[in-house]
Amino acid sequence: MSRREIKEKLKQLKIEAATEIGRLQYIKENNDHYKGDLPSRVNGEQGGPIGGQMVKKMISSEMSKMAGTWGEL
C-alpha cells in the first residue's frame, strides 16, 4: 500500500470516528479556521476524543483479525 493510500485510509478513519462521536466539526477537513492562537488544552479537548475513538477502532479491527487467525489453528 502506498503512502498516499495509507494517508487516505487514515483520513477516512478520522472522519468516521468523528462522526460516531459527534465531533465532525473539529476535523481539519471540515474546519479551515486558523487554530494556532488556541491553547493546546482547547485543541486537546476538541480533537482528543477523535484520536481516542480512532485508536479504539484500530484495536478492535486488529483483535478481529487476530481472532480469525487464531480460530484457524
C-alpha positions in Angstrom: 0.0 0.0 0.0 1.4 3.4 -1.0 1.9 6.3 1.4 -0.9 8.2 -0.4 -3.3 5.2 0.1 -2.4 5.0 3.8 -3.0 8.7 4.3 -6.4 8.4 2.6 -7.4 5.4 4.8 -6.4 7.3 7.9 -8.4 10.4 6.8 -11.4 8.2 6.2 -11.0 6.6 9.7 -10.7 10.0 11.3 -13.9 11.2 9.6 -15.8 8.0 10.6 -14.6 8.3 14.2 -15.5 12.0 14.4 -19.0 11.2 13.0 -19.5 8.4 15.5 -18.9 10.7 18.5 -20.5 13.8 17.1 -17.3 15.9 16.6 -17.2 16.2 12.8 -16.9 20.0 13.1 -13.5 19.7 14.7 -11.6 17.8 12.0 -9.3 19.8 9.7 -11.2 18.7 6.5 -14.4 20.4 7.7 -12.8 23.3 9.5 -10.5 25.8 7.7 -10.2 28.1 10.7 -6.7 29.1 12.0 -6.2 27.3 15.4 -2.6 28.4 16.1 -3.8 31.0 18.6 -5.8 28.5 20.7 -4.2 26.9 23.8 -3.2 23.3 23.5 -5.8 22.5 26.2 -8.6 23.7 24.0 -7.3 21.8 20.9 -6.9 18.7 23.0 -10.5 19.0 24.4 -11.8 19.3 20.8 -9.7 16.8 18.9 -8.5 14.4 21.6 -11.7 12.3 21.7 -11.5 11.8 17.9 -8.0 10.3 18.2 -9.1 8.2 21.1 -12.0 6.8 19.0 -9.6 6.1 16.1 -7.4 4.1 18.4 -10.4 2.1 19.7 -11.5 1.3 16.2 -7.9 0.2 15.1 -7.6 -2.0 18.2 -11.0 -3.6 17.6 -10.1 -4.2 13.9 -6.8 -5.9 14.8 -8.4 -8.0 17.5 -11.0 -9.2 15.0 -8.2 -10.2 12.6 -6.3 -12.0 15.3 -9.4 -13.9 16.5 -9.9 -15.0 12.9 -6.3 -16.2 12.6 -6.4 -18.0 16.0 -9.7 -19.7 15.1 -7.9 -21.4 12.1 -5.3 -23.0 14.3 
